[in-house]
Amino acid sequence: LNNSVQVLTDVANRIINAKRVDVYGIYKSGIVAKDFCYQLIQLGIPASYYEDMLLSSVSAATTDKDSIVFAISETGITRDIISAVEYAKKNDAYVIVLTRNKFSKLAEIADGLKGEK
């Protein structure tokens, strides 16, 4: 996916208008997820972050079409994050992925922004 101005604008609007934004990341990506979540909260956007993959799965189970899942994974192949994101997709959540591996399974799942770290 080309990260054009149009794509970035669409993703930003979806985040701003989301009922909730759940941010997933573990290890180094968990630090990024936590910081990103705090930035969203400071902007008044309802957001939560999950570094525990069991809780990520629980979060994913409660998403819906008004939810955004923002998955951060340096490799894009972290099995637990992929599993949680696939579950969120089944619930019609909009999935945004930030990874350095644009050919990864996680990047393939994404609806929106497929950024490279």
C-alpha positions as CSV (number, residue, x, y, z in Angstrom):
1,L,0.0,0.0,0.0
2,N,1.3,3.4,-0.9
3,N,1.4,5.7,2.1
4,S,0.3,8.7,0.2
5,V,-1.2,11.9,1.7
6,Q,-4.6,10.5,0.9
7,V,-3.9,7.2,2.8
8,L,-2.4,9.1,5.8
9,T,-5.4,11.5,5.9
10,D,-7.8,8.6,5.8
11,V,-6.0,6.8,8.6
12,A,-5.8,10.0,10.7
13,N,-9.6,10.6,10.3
14,R,-10.4,7.0,11.2
15,I,-8.3,7.3,14.4
16,I,-9.9,10.7,15.3
17,N,-13.4,9.3,14.9
18,A,-12.9,5.9,16.4
19,K,-14.9,4.8,19.3
20,R,-11.7,3.3,20.6
21,V,-8.2,2.6,19.6
22,D,-6.4,-0.4,20.9
23,V,-2.6,-0.5,20.4
24,Y,-0.7,-3.8,20.5
25,G,3.0,-4.3,20.8
26,I,5.4,-6.5,22.8
27,Y,9.1,-6.1,23.7
28,K,10.7,-3.1,21.9
29,S,7.5,-2.6,20.0
30,G,5.6,-2.5,23.3
31,I,7.5,0.6,24.3
32,V,6.5,2.3,21.0
33,A,2.9,1.1,21.5
34,K,2.8,2.6,25.1
35,D,4.1,6.0,23.9
36,F,1.8,6.1,20.9
37,C,-1.2,5.3,23.2
38,Y,-0.3,8.1,25.6
39,Q,0.0,10.5,22.6
40,L,-3.5,9.5,21.5
41,I,-4.9,10.0,25.0
42,Q,-3.3,13.5,25.2
43,L,-5.2,14.3,22.0
44,G,-8.5,13.2,23.6
45,I,-8.7,9.9,21.6
46,P,-9.9,6.9,23.7
47,A,-7.0,4.6,23.5
48,S,-5.5,1.6,25.4
49,Y,-2.3,-0.3,24.8
50,Y,-1.6,-4.0,25.4
51,E,1.8,-5.6,25.8
52,D,0.3,-8.8,27.3
53,M,-0.8,-10.9,24.4
54,L,-3.5,-12.7,26.4
55,L,-5.1,-9.3,27.1
56,S,-4.6,-8.3,23.4
57,S,-6.7,-11.3,22.5
58,V,-9.4,-10.3,25.0
59,S,-9.3,-6.8,23.6
60,A,-9.6,-8.1,20.1
61,A,-12.6,-10.1,21.0
62,T,-14.5,-7.0,22.1
63,T,-13.7,-4.8,19.0
64,D,-16.3,-3.9,16.4
65,K,-16.6,-1.8,13.2
66,D,-16.1,1.4,15.2
67,S,-12.8,0.2,16.7
68,I,-9.3,0.7,15.5
69,V,-6.5,-1.8,16.2
70,F,-3.0,-0.4,15.7
71,A,-0.5,-3.2,15.7
72,I,3.2,-2.5,16.1
73,S,5.7,-5.2,15.3
74,E,9.2,-4.6,14.1
75,T,9.4,-8.0,12.3
76,G,5.7,-8.3,11.4
77,I,5.8,-12.0,12.2
78,T,5.1,-12.1,16.0
79,R,2.5,-14.9,16.1
80,D,0.6,-13.6,19.1
81,I,0.1,-10.2,17.6
82,I,-1.0,-11.7,14.3
83,S,-3.5,-13.9,16.1
84,A,-5.0,-11.0,18.0
85,V,-5.2,-8.9,14.9
86,E,-6.9,-11.7,12.9
87,Y,-9.5,-11.9,15.7
88,A,-10.1,-8.2,15.6
89,K,-10.5,-8.4,11.8
90,K,-13.2,-11.0,12.3
91,N,-15.1,-8.5,14.4
92,D,-14.8,-5.8,11.6
93,A,-12.2,-3.7,13.4
94,Y,-10.1,-1.4,11.2
95,V,-6.5,-2.6,11.4
96,I,-3.4,-0.4,11.0
97,V,0.0,-1.9,11.1
98,L,3.5,-0.4,11.7
99,T,6.3,-2.7,10.8
100,R,9.6,-2.7,9.0
101,N,8.6,-5.8,7.0
102,K,6.0,-4.8,4.5
103,F,5.9,-8.3,3.1
104,S,5.0,-9.9,6.5
105,K,1.8,-11.7,7.4
106,L,0.9,-8.8,9.7
107,A,1.3,-6.3,6.9
108,E,-0.9,-8.5,4.7
109,I,-3.7,-8.3,7.3
110,A,-3.7,-4.5,7.5
111,D,-6.6,-2.4,6.2
112,G,-4.7,0.9,6.5
113,L,-1.3,2.4,7.0
114,K,1.5,-0.1,6.4
115,G,4.4,1.9,7.6
116,E,8.0,0.9,7.8
117,K,9.9,1.6,10.9
